[in-house]
């Protein structure tokens, strides 16, 4: 089982930057594909970015060139650097761990990001 705790959300002006961090505990971190999702006012949850251990990150088209996902397997953390933020990036951002096979998936509680115009 994995426990995920996000931090780093907040209020920022359009064009600004924020860095989200997710700390994982309770299992072998490196076996999980880690990701960030977001859930907007419409309650639809969408993938923002995901990164396997030693693999190539994948980004949603809407954040390519602005967001960067990274992970540190020694520290059991996954970060999301968000630059050039837009009002449409406003959402609750959730950390996600996707385990192989029957291990399953886990979610953090989410952190609010609000971008003002």
C-alpha positions as CSV (number, residue, x, y, z in Angstrom):
1,X,0.0,0.0,0.0
2,X,1.1,3.6,-0.7
3,X,0.3,6.8,1.1
4,X,0.6,10.0,-1.0
5,X,0.8,13.5,0.4
6,X,0.8,16.5,-1.8
7,X,2.0,20.0,-1.0
8,X,2.8,23.2,-2.8
9,X,-0.6,24.4,-4.1
10,X,-1.8,27.9,-3.7
11,X,-2.9,31.1,-5.4
12,X,-0.8,32.6,-8.2
13,X,-1.3,35.2,-10.9
14,X,-1.5,34.3,-14.6
15,X,2.0,33.8,-16.0
16,X,3.3,32.8,-12.6
17,X,4.8,29.5,-11.4
18,X,4.2,26.9,-8.7
19,X,5.9,23.7,-7.8
20,X,3.9,20.8,-6.4
21,X,5.5,18.0,-4.5
22,X,4.2,14.5,-3.6
23,X,5.7,12.4,-0.9
24,X,5.1,8.7,-1.0
25,X,5.5,6.2,1.8
26,X,4.6,2.6,2.6
27,X,5.8,0.6,-0.4
28,X,8.6,0.3,-3.0
29,X,8.3,3.6,-4.8
30,X,10.3,2.7,-7.9
31,X,7.8,0.1,-9.1
32,X,5.1,2.7,-9.5
33,X,4.4,4.9,-12.5
34,X,3.8,8.2,-10.8
35,X,1.5,10.9,-12.1
36,X,-0.3,14.1,-11.5
37,X,-4.0,14.5,-12.4
38,X,-6.2,17.5,-12.0
39,X,-9.9,17.9,-11.3
40,X,-11.6,21.1,-12.3
41,X,-15.0,22.7,-11.4
42,X,-16.7,20.2,-13.7
43,X,-15.3,17.4,-11.6
44,X,-13.8,15.8,-14.6
45,X,-10.4,14.3,-13.7
46,X,-7.7,14.5,-16.4
47,X,-4.1,13.4,-16.7
48,X,-1.6,16.2,-16.4
49,X,1.7,14.2,-16.6
50,X,3.1,10.8,-15.7
51,X,6.5,9.4,-15.3
52,X,7.7,5.8,-15.0
53,X,11.0,4.9,-13.2
54,X,13.8,5.6,-15.7
55,X,11.3,6.3,-18.5
56,X,10.1,9.1,-20.6
57,X,7.5,11.5,-19.1
58,X,4.2,11.9,-20.8
59,X,2.3,15.2,-20.8
60,X,-1.2,16.4,-21.6
61,X,-1.1,18.6,-24.7
62,X,-2.5,21.5,-22.7
63,X,0.6,21.6,-20.5
64,X,3.4,20.6,-22.9
65,X,6.3,23.1,-22.8
66,X,5.0,24.7,-19.5
67,X,5.0,21.9,-16.9
68,X,7.8,19.5,-16.0
69,X,7.3,16.3,-14.0
70,X,10.3,14.7,-12.2
71,X,10.8,12.0,-9.6
72,X,13.4,11.1,-7.1
73,X,13.4,7.4,-6.2
74,X,15.8,7.9,-3.4
75,X,13.6,10.4,-1.7
76,X,10.2,8.8,-2.8
77,X,9.0,12.0,-4.2
78,X,7.5,13.2,-7.5
79,X,7.3,16.9,-8.3
80,X,5.4,19.0,-10.9
81,X,7.0,22.3,-11.9
82,X,4.3,24.5,-13.4
83,X,5.4,27.6,-15.3
84,X,3.4,30.2,-17.4
85,X,0.3,29.3,-15.5
86,X,-3.1,30.1,-17.0
87,X,-6.5,30.6,-15.4
88,X,-7.6,27.4,-17.0
89,X,-5.0,25.5,-15.0
90,X,-7.1,26.2,-11.9
91,X,-8.0,22.8,-10.4
92,X,-7.3,20.4,-7.5
93,X,-4.1,18.6,-8.4
94,X,-3.9,15.0,-7.3
95,X,-0.8,12.7,-7.0
96,X,-1.3,9.2,-8.4
97,X,0.6,6.0,-8.1
98,X,0.0,3.2,-10.6
99,X,1.4,-0.1,-9.6
100,X,2.0,-3.1,-11.8
101,X,-0.4,-6.0,-12.1
102,X,-2.6,-6.6,-9.0
103,X,-0.8,-4.0,-6.9
104,X,-3.3,-1.4,-7.9
105,X,-3.4,2.4,-7.8
106,X,-3.4,5.0,-5.1
107,X,-4.4,8.7,-4.9
108,X,-3.4,11.6,-2.7
109,X,-5.9,13.9,-1.2
110,X,-5.2,16.7,-3.6
111,X,-3.9,20.3,-3.4
112,X,-5.7,23.3,-4.8
113,X,-4.1,25.5,-7.5
114,X,-5.8,28.7,-8.3
115,X,-4.6,31.0,-11.1
116,X,-6.1,34.5,-11.2
117,X,-6.3,36.5,-14.4
